[in-house]
Amino acid sequence: MRLLLFFAIIIGFSALYHAPAQAQDTPFKMSFPLKCELHKDCWTLYYVDVNRAEDVVEDYACGKRSYDQHKGTDFAIRDSRAMAKGVDVLAAADGTVLRLRDGVNDDFKNKEELAAVREAGIECGNGVFIDHGNGFETQYCHLKKDSIIVKKGQVVTRGEKIGQVGISGLAEHPHLHMSVYKDHELIDPFMGKDVIKADCSNEFYDVKKHWDETLPARDERPSFYDAGFSTTMPDFGLLAQGNKGTLPKLGAKAFIFWVSMFDVRNGDYIVIKINDDKGREVVSRTISQDKDKIRQHYAAGRKIAQGMPAGIYTGSIALTRVMDDGNTQTYRHRATITLE
């Protein structure tokens, strides 16, 4: 009888006792998945398209930083030279490697080659898929060939290197495409919602549901990610491959300053110039941007019959934007070259 009473007391106490929160009750958070500095040598390029209607593009904050049916967050690096040097891809959270693929070539592709990638079903290229428990999974795509250093079934920790950024699969520029899943359904990691059920909202502008503090807040500033000088107009389609034209030398008969940017918008007003070391204007060009573009290139230059004289030259660009409140904001970037 005493034994039964003891068990009854224990059971009654247990009914009143609330166990501490388990790991599965802790919100799932991810850290920034690249070993680079945002807005300096890597950039957040695209977000998930949360509007699944065809030909309608909306990111989580009702912006246009996406493209139709895009299924992940893209983090871009500057070009193939940065890719060759190596930019590490890091596990965004603790987990176990579910599967991976390596051996797909890193190469810049034309339209026919991109179509062949789709037909072969290797859009992700070299990739790693990680299970983080509680239904959360992450996928890392377009990794550099032979850079993946983890194995299937391997336990990885947050911030551990799993490979490097590449351009394998359905990619036109070196970048990491990262998708997040909950219970095998694609979610937007900023809203934390299944994209089939998600509606964009300006309320989510500063929300990072499944990101920790290592991912800076959304930044709408245009990013000047590359700039330089050349004696010929660069082939902008080849800049990402490191083909940036011929650098001017003393006596050059043509002189061009070019700039590559992320996120320009319809209505932006651009002034691009070259000035000598006395402040005199060598070249000036103004441009009125007539459409939103995630990636854009600008250039200004002139022919110099007598050849470029010695001196220090500054190329500059100023982009003026009308903000939502009606005020204007100007963003600037410059580069210099010495001819001697």
N, C-alpha and C positions, 0 to 999 in steps of 0.2 A: 504493500500500500504506500509506504514511504517512497519507494522507487517510482511508482506511478505519479505520485504528487510532485516529485523532483522533475520528472520529464514534463509534466504539465506546466510547471513554473518556467522551465527553460523555453518551452514552445511559446508560452504567453509573452515572455520577454523578447523572444525573437520576432514576434509579430509587431512589437513596438519599435524595435531597433531598425534603423535605416543604414544599410551598408554604405561605405564611402563610394563615391562615383568611380566607376570602372573606366578603363582606358577608352572603351567604346563610346563613353559619354563625352569625351574630350573632343571639341571641334577639330575637324581635320584641317591642318594648316600646312602650306608648302612654302619652301624658301626659294629664292631666285635661283634658277637652274643653270646659270652660266658663270664661269669664272672670268668676269669682265666688268667694266664700269659702265653702267647705263649712261647714255647721252655723251659718252666720251669715245668708247670703242665698241659699243653695241647699243642697239636701239629696239624698243618695243614697236613692232611694225604693224601687225594686224591682230585683231581680237576675233573671238567667235562671232559668226553671223547668227544672232539669236532670232532673226525673222526667217523662218524656213520657207516662206513663199518664194517662188522663183523670181529672179530679177529684182528682188527687194533686199537691200543691204542695210542692216542696223546692228551696231555693236551694243554691248550691254547698257551703255549710257546714251543710246539713241544717236550716236555719232556714226561716221562713215569709215572708221578705221577697220575695215574688213572687206571681204568680197563675197559674192553670192555662194552660199552653202559652206563657207569656211568653217572648219571643225576644230580649230585650236587657237592658241596664242603663238604668234611668231616673233622670235627675237633674232634680228638681223645683225650680222657683223659687216665690216666695211667692204671687203673684197676677197679675191682668191689668195692674195698675199697674206692677209690675216688668217685665212683658213689654213694655208700651208704652214704658217708659223705655229698654229694650234691654239684653239680656244676650247677649253674643257667644258663638257656638259656634265652637270652634277645631278645626283638624285635629289628630288625636291622634298622627299620625306623618307623615313625608314620604311623598308619593305622587302619583298622577295621578288627576284627576277622571274617573271612568268615565262617569257619567251623573248627571242631576239633574232635579228637577221643581220648578217654582215656579208661583205663580198660584192655589193653593188657598186659600180664605178661612180666616181665623182667627176662629173663633166657638165659643161654648159651645153644645153640642148636647143635644137631648133624645134619648130612646131611639129614636124613629123616624128622627131625623136620623143617629144613629150607625149604624143599620141601613142607611141609604142609602149611607153612606160605605163600608161593607163590600161592598155590592152593586156599587158603582162601582169597587172594587178600588184605592182610594186611601187605604188605612189609614195609610200612612206620611205622607200629606199632602205638604207641601213637604219635599224631602229631597235629600241628596247622598250619592253612593256613590264611595268612593275606593279605588283599587288601590295597595297598598303594596309589591308585589313578593313573590316567594317564596310565592305562594298566599294571602297575607293581604289581606283587604278589610274596610273599615268602612262602616257605613251610619248616617246621621244623619237622624232623622225629626222631624216636627211643627214644622219651622222656620217662622218668621214669614213671612207673605206679602211678597214683594218684598224680602226681606232678603238673599237669596243673592247673593254678589258674585263667585263663581267661575264658570268656564265649563268645558264638557266638553273634556277633553284638557289642561286646565291643570295644570301641576306646582305642587304646594303643599308647604309645609314645616311641620314640627311646630310647633304653636302659632299658625299663621296663621289669621286669621278667615275663615270660610266663609259665615257667616250669623248669625242670631239665634234665640233660643228663641221658639217660638210655641205655638199650640194647633191647628194644621191637622191634617186627617186624623182618625184614630180616637183622639182625645184629649179628656179631660174636665177637664184641669188643665194650665196651661202647664208644659211640661217637654221635655227632650231625651230621646228614646229612641235608644240607640246599640247596634247589633248588630255582632258581629265574626264573620268567616267565614275558614275555612282550606280552600283547594281547593274553594270553593263550598259548603262544609258549615258550618252554624251551630256555633260553639263557645262554651263558657263562658270568658270572658277571665281569670277567676280561676284556674280549674283548667287551662285550656289544652287542654280536651278537647272532642271532638265530643259534643254533648248526647245523641245517640242512644246513645253508648257510655258516657256519664258516670254515675257514681253519687256522690251527695253523701257527704261525709265531714267529720267534725269536724276532721280533720287539716288541712283547707283553710281553717280559720277566718282565719288570718293570712297566707294565701298570695295573692299577686297575680302570677300567672304572666306575664301580658302587660301589666301596668301598671307604670309607674315610680314613683319616690318622690313625684311630685306628687299622687298619689291617696292620701290618708291611709288608715291601716289601718281595717278595718271597725269601726264604732262602734255598739254596741247600745243606747246611751243613747236614751231618748225625746227627740225634738226638738220644742221649743216654737217653732214657726215663725211664729206670729202671735198677737196678743192685743189687746184693746181694750175700750172702754166704750161702752154704748149705752143709749138710753131704751126700746128695745123688744128683744125676743128676736130675735137675728139669724137670718135664713134661712141656715143653714149651707151650703146648696147654692149660695148666691150669693156667699159670701165670696171665692172665687177670682176672681169678676168685679169685686171691689173694692167690693161693696155691703155695708157693714159697719154699717148702721143709722145712727141719729141720735145724734151725740155729745151727752152730757148737758151742760146748762148750769145755772147757779145757779137754784135753784127747781124743778128737774126733778122730776116726780111719780113717776118710776120710775128705777131705777139698776141696771144690769146690767154684770157683768164677764164676758167670754168669752175662751176660749183655743182655739187650733187646734194640733194635735200630729200628729207622725208616730210610728208604732210604739208603740201601747199593747197590753197583753197581758192575757189572762185572769188574774184574780187581783190585778191592780194595784189599789191603794187610793188614791183621789184625794180631797184636801181642797181646796176652792176658797173663797176668802174675799175680803171687802172690809173694810178697816179705815180709820178716819179718822186725822188727823194726831196724835191723842192716843193712838193704839193701840186705840181702842175698836172692837169688832166691829160692823159694819153688816150684814154678810151672812155666812153660813157654810153650806156644803153639802158632804156627803160622798157619794162614789160608789164602788161596788165594780164594777170592770170585769168583765163576764161573758163576753167573747170577745176574741180577738186582732183588732186592727184596724190596718191600715197608716196610715190617716188617721182622726182622731177630733176631735170638738169638744165642749167643755164650757162651761157657763155657770151663773152664779148671780146672783140679784138680788132686788129687792123693790120694792114700791110705797111711796112716801113721801107720805102725805096732805098734810103741810104743806110739801112741797118740800124739795129737798136744800139744806142750809145751805152757806155758804162754807167752804172748807178744801181741804187736799190729801188725796186718797184713794189708797190703795194696793190694787190687786187682786193676789192671789197664788194660786198653785197649787202644791201639793206632791203628788208622785206617789211612793208607796212600793211597792217591788217586792221580792218574795222571789227571791233569786238562786239559781243552781244549787247553791251550797254551803250553802244554808239560811239565810245571813245576809240581812239586809234592806238596801236602798239607797234613799235618798230623793232625788228630783230636784226642783228648785224653779225657779220663774219668777215674775216680778212685773212690774207696770206701774203707773204713777201718772197721776193726772189732777188738775188744779187747778181748782176752781170759785170764781170771784170776780166 
